[in-house]
Amino acid sequence: DVVLTQSPLSLPVTLGQPASLSCRSSQSLVTGNGNTYLSWFQQRPGQSPRRLIYNVSKRDSGVPDRFSGSGSGTDFTLKISRVEAEDVGVYYCMQGTHWPQTFGQGTKVEIK
Amino acid sequence: EVQLVESGGALVQPGGSLRLSCAASGFSFSIYWMNWVRQTPGKGLEWVANIRQDGGEKYYVNSVRGRFTISRDNANNSLFLQMNSLRVDDTAVYYCVPGSAFDYWGRGTLVSVSA
């Protein structure tokens, strides 16, 4: 199975400052037709996961534009341009290129 | 509005059985593959099983194959997970998730396996 390694595991951030979360894959996530099925999810305390980003960089409807995804091949990044209090939670990456789909272990974002 | 309501979770002893249900609404259930995904404090999020639209294909993560059975009832927009020979490490919140996009999640149902 594809292993997704997220770093850091914990990220204390000052309100209004940027945050950068990394997700590295044990295999390339590019399909034969050039698509890359890498998504990012946010899980706020006490809530279910919510998809933020799909296909590396496409934001879901209603997701603030301070969230952006980038990367290619095996290296991916989720950036929050200015962290707000409501961004506290755990962020997971997920790959859907290889069966079975797998998730990273999560990065916990907290306010300093 | 898409709604997914999981139920059936409980405290059960090792070796026991449970049947989880998921009531889906707000989308065309019968045209989607459906998944069960679980979340544990130790292993995080893990895809467990999925089933084709007509129920003709089913896939499982290695750790549950032979013990869990996924099924669906398209007439009633429902998804099921029959869980037998439960183990302590099956303890998790179980979510039903439609399709391959994983863009909708329910609240989940808690399964606790403990003596």
Interface residues (C-beta under 8 A of the other chain):
Chain A: S39 F41 S48 P49 R50 R51 Y54 D60 Y92 M94 G96 W99 P100 Q101 T102 F103 G104 Q105 G106
Chain B: Q39 G44 L45 E46 W47 Y59 V61 Y95 S100 A101 F102 D103 W105 G106 R107 G108
